[in-house]
Amino acid sequence: MRNLLIVLLLAGSQALAQHPDYISGSREKLKTGIGIAFTGTDAMWGYSMNTAYHYYLNQNISIAPGLSVMHFRDDQENVLRTAQAEAIDLGIYFHLMAREQLSFELGAGGNLRYFHWGIATTLAESYTFDEQLIRAGSKATFDHFTGGYFLNAGFGYRLNEKLRLIFSEVLQNDSKGNVTWDSRISLLIQL
């Protein structure tokens, strides 16, 4: 039953690709945006910037390599924590109701991510991170280069034939357990 459903979805998607107003002009689109990010690894808020190049196999399916950068900072009374994350990813996206004014997208894929942590303590208190003790009055850096996955869900609003405004939520996780949640606003530009 599940295999039959997959075959029907792929056949339907292929049939839509044969439709004359399939994608007006180009199969290539660029998505670029900013967001508010949260890392659950050490409970810090920050911001993100992202860009992805979408190549449409048909109207409903695209493959997209992307880049994202996130920065987090938390300045508490006894500890200063900062983190910077850079990721390259490759995903597949499903675009639902792509020709409508309001559309939806779901995506998933893998990523390679570099996470750099910087932690400084005051003279009054020690801090534990990544199962390592940072003594009072000292600082430490931690570098994680890992592979992981991402999940994306969002909706878009067509501004005109070449521009679409996308609001999306992105969850990323990696093999080191660095979890991030990113709320993004992006522009999807037809090339």
C-alpha positions in Angstrom: 0.0 0.0 0.0 2.8 2.4 0.9 4.7 1.7 -2.3 1.5 2.3 -4.3 1.1 5.7 -2.6 4.7 6.6 -3.4 4.3 5.6 -7.1 1.0 7.6 -7.3 2.6 10.7 -5.7 5.6 10.6 -8.1 3.4 10.0 -11.1 1.1 12.9 -10.1 4.1 15.1 -9.6 5.5 14.1 -13.0 2.1 14.8 -14.6 2.1 18.3 -13.1 5.5 18.9 -14.6 4.1 18.3 -18.1 1.5 21.1 -17.5 2.1 24.1 -19.8 2.3 26.7 -17.1 4.5 24.5 -15.0 7.2 27.0 -13.9 7.1 30.2 -15.8 10.6 30.7 -17.2 13.3 29.1 -15.1 13.6 26.0 -12.9 16.1 27.9 -10.7 15.2 30.0 -7.7 17.3 31.6 -4.9 16.0 31.8 -1.3 17.7 34.2 1.0 16.6 35.3 4.5 17.2 36.1 8.1 15.8 34.6 11.3 15.6 34.4 15.0 17.5 31.3 16.3 17.5 29.3 19.5 20.1 26.7 20.5 18.7 24.1 23.0 22.2 22.8 23.6 23.0 25.6 26.1 19.7 27.6 26.0 20.7 30.7 24.1 18.9 33.0 21.6 20.5 34.6 18.6 20.0 35.4 14.9 20.6 33.6 11.6 21.2 34.4 8.0 20.6 31.8 5.3 20.6 31.2 1.5 19.6 28.3 -0.6 19.7 27.6 -4.4 16.5 25.6 -5.4 16.6 23.6 -8.6 13.1 22.4 -9.5 12.8 18.9 -10.8 9.1 19.7 -11.4 6.7 22.2 -10.0 6.3 20.4 -6.7 9.9 19.1 -5.9 13.2 20.9 -5.7 16.7 20.0 -4.6 18.5 22.8 -2.7 22.0 23.2 -1.5 22.2 25.9 1.1 24.4 27.9 3.6 23.4 29.2 7.0 25.1 31.1 9.7 23.9 31.5 13.3 25.2 33.6 16.1 24.2 33.2 19.8 25.1 35.2 22.9 24.1 35.1 26.5 25.6 37.4 29.1 24.7 36.3 32.6 25.9 37.5 36.0 28.6 34.8 36.4 29.2 33.5 32.8 29.5 34.9 29.3 28.6 32.4 26.5 28.8 32.9 22.8 28.4 30.4 19.9 28.8 30.6 16.2 27.5 28.0 13.8 28.1 27.7 10.1 26.4 24.9 8.0 26.2 23.7 4.5 23.2 21.5 3.7 21.6 19.6 0.9 17.9 18.9 1.0 14.8 18.0 -0.9 11.7 20.2 -0.7 8.1 19.5 -1.5 6.1 22.5 -2.6 2.3 22.2 -2.1 -0.1 24.5 -4.0 2.9 26.1 -5.7 0.8 28.0 -8.3 -1.5 29.5 -5.6 -1.2 32.8 -3.8 -0.6 30.9 -0.6 1.7 27.9 -0.8 3.3 25.4 1.6 6.7 23.7 1.7 8.2 20.8 3.5 11.9 19.9 3.4 14.5 17.6 4.9 18.1 16.8 4.3 21.6 16.5 5.7 24.2 19.0 6.7 27.8 19.5 7.7 28.1 22.0 10.6 30.9 23.8 12.4 29.9 25.0 15.9 32.3 27.2 17.8 31.6 27.9 21.5 33.3 30.5 23.7 32.7 30.6 27.5 34.2 32.9 30.1 33.5 32.7 33.8 33.8 35.3 36.6 36.1 34.9 39.6 33.0 33.8 41.6 31.8 30.7 39.8 32.8 27.7 37.7 30.8 26.4 34.7 30.4 23.0 33.1 30.0 22.6 29.3 30.3 19.5 27.1 31.2 17.5 30.3 34.2 19.7 31.0 34.6 22.0 33.9 35.6 25.6 33.2 37.1 26.9 36.4 36.2 30.3 38.0 38.1 33.2 36.4 39.0 31.4 33.2 37.7 30.9 29.7 37.5 28.1 27.2 36.6 27.4 23.6 35.0 24.3 22.1 34.9 23.4 18.4 32.4 20.9 17.0 32.6 19.8 13.3 29.8 17.4 12.8 27.2 16.0 10.4 23.5 16.0 11.0 20.0 16.6 9.6 17.5 19.4 9.2 13.7 19.5 8.9 11.9 22.5 7.4 8.2 23.5 7.3 6.9 26.8 6.0 4.4 28.7 4.0 4.8 31.3 1.3 2.9 34.3 -0.1 3.3 35.2 -3.7 4.2 38.9 -4.1 4.4 38.7 -7.9 5.5 36.2 -10.7 9.1 36.4 -9.6 9.0 36.9 -5.8 7.5 34.9 -3.0 7.7 35.7 0.7 8.5 32.6 2.8 8.0 32.1 6.5 9.6 28.9 7.8 10.6 26.9 10.8 13.8 24.9 10.7 15.0 22.3 13.2 18.7 21.2 12.9 20.4 18.5 14.9 23.9 17.0 14.6 25.8 14.0 15.8 27.3 16.0 18.8 23.8 16.8 20.0 23.8 20.5 19.0 20.1 21.3 18.5 19.0 24.6 16.9 15.5 26.0 16.1 15.3 28.8 13.6 12.3 30.9 12.6 13.0 32.4 9.2 11.6 35.0 6.9 13.0 34.7 3.3 12.5 35.9 -0.2 12.3 33.3 -2.9 13.5 34.9 -6.2 13.0 33.3 -9.6 16.2 33.5 -11.6 
